[in-house]
Amino acid sequence: MVEFNEFLKLLDSNLSGSWWFPALLIGTGIFFTVYLNFPQFRFFRHGWRIVTGKYDQDDTKGETTPFQALTTAMSGAIGTGNIGGVALAIWTGGPAAIFWMWITAIFGMTTKFVEVTLAHKFRTTLKDGSISGGPMYYIEQGLNMKWVAILFSLLMMICAIGSGNMPQINNIANVMETEFSVPKLMTGLILGGLLWVIIIGGITRIAAVASKIIPIMGIIYFGGALIILVENYQNIIPSFNAIFTQVFTGSAAVGGFLGASFAMSLKYGVARGLYSNEAGQGSSPIAHASSKTKNSVDQGVVSILEPFIDTIVVCSVTALVILSSGVWTQKFENTFDRTSMKIVAGLYNDSEASDVEQLTRFVQGMSSTISEYSGEIVIEGGELVSNNVTIIHKRSVAEDIKFYRDNLPVNGTLIVDQGDLVERGYEITGKSLIDSAELTAKAFSQGSLREYGGYLVAIALLLFAFSTAIAWCYYGDRSTAYVFGEKGVFWYRNIYVICFILAAVIDTEVVWNIAYVVVALVSIPNLIAIFVLRKVMKQDVDEYQIQKT
């Protein structure tokens, strides 16, 4: 698993971790924002009117209302990224990463507008009477490039599992185990069965469930967040200062947090922003294509609201709760993930400035005087007694470390090779920084909410993330139907549910690295396609503007 995780990191470093992917993603949004005369601002109010107002659907093809299409797409977008993903961005990129999430969302509103309009315009009616649309159809019909459409669909099938499926149950299982002591496998099995019952009903049942879950989970989550923010009101302004003042310098080291460079803040801010609102990814247009709107631009206007609600509102609330509570710099007792742990040669202390500089460079993969340890370490009564090594976990110097095997303290000598324990089967606990949904749960557990804050996050995450997994199965099975026909959907759904269950017990870092890679891969052909179709989009928007004036 360690080797596979390193391979994923290598792929990610050449995709979303490279300079060109954020440039492509944000650049596409900037281009269309200027090219279409800032539609995310011009049509923003109109989008709310369409969602909340009346519309004529008597002779309009489709399977969902504009509101149901929006909530289905939002259920696919609002999930782990809003609870665990924001925490992960802060853990890796510091407060400045939130700024880049906002930038990604602002321009992503335009990108979403374009891809949804095109998906609705080029949608098709299948033999069974159902509506199907998405990037594969506007790539095939608009560009006359069937092979690229097939490539996109294959990538979307993988992305649905690697991004919309696995991180969701992984975070649910972690939080359910932490807060309610429910075994991870049990969580995976129970929710896997429920997932299967819902997805066999297709888009109609999925939309019906999504339109109920979204409002409920919003009330639960925002209610708890408001309590935390009121209690930490004096830290809200400093939190904004931390976000803005370090945008171009990177985030400084503080507490157990070892700092982050400008490149790290940019990378993880953009990556988490994309993962959160999915703009440019080509996924939510598949849901919007089913809407009963006569004018495709109308549904594109509705979709502008999606990144705004998802990232500008929900992600910002999560970020402020984490930053104002201060938990992002604190170390907590936890069980170490082997993929997130390194044993290095020498003793280092994160309260020493000279050590912090080298530790920061090491955890960021830069040139450093710190080297991975190879040799023996001595354990007595479960405690590390060797005084020539330091254990780094979750990008922080670990403390109060204990080694267990079969629930008993370890005694003896362990072999370490290039920073990793050679022998498996050990459970290692201690204090370190934490990430993902666990960090958000700790933030909500501060103040008057205490342990109930963790329960609130667990329930909200269950609703957020489970609804995401439901919506993403629809994206995957529509892509499957495009490539293999409807007969392939049954098999895809089976594979989807199996992966959902397995991801409940896989290391968190591995799951997130899979998501990083597949999200970047599926976005590339979609971003190129909408750029090539820019003149088609421009003509439709100009005609739409004339009709509305």
Buried (B, 14 or more C-beta within 10 A) or exposed (E): EBEEBEEBBEBBEEBBBBEEBBEBBBBBBBBBBEBBEBBBEBBBEBBBEBBEEEBEBEEEBBBBBBBBBBBBBBBBBBBBBBBBBBBBBBBBBBBBBBBBBBBBBBBBBBBBBBBBBBBBBBBEEEEEEBBBBBBBBBBBBBBEBEEBBBBBBBBBBBBBBBBBBBBBBBBBBBBBBBBEEBEBBEBBBBBBEEBBEBBEEBBEBBBBBBBEBBEEBBEBBBEBBEBBBEBBEEBBEBBBEBBEBBBEEBBBBBBBBBBBBBBBBBBBBBBBBBBBBBBBBBBBBBBBBBBBBEBBBBBBBBBBBBBBBBBBBBBBBBBBBBBBBBBBBBBBEBEBBBBBBBBBBEEBEBEEEEBBBBBBBBBBEEEBEBEBBBBEBBBEEBBBEBEEBBBBBBBBBBBEBBBBBEEEEBEEEBEBEEBBBEEEEBBBBBBBBBBBBBBBBBBBBBBEBEEBBBBBBBBBBBBBBBBBBBBBBBBBBBBBBBBBEBEBBEEBBEBBBEBBBBBBBBBBBBBBBBBBBBBBBBBBBBBBBBBBBBEBBBEBBEEBBEEEE
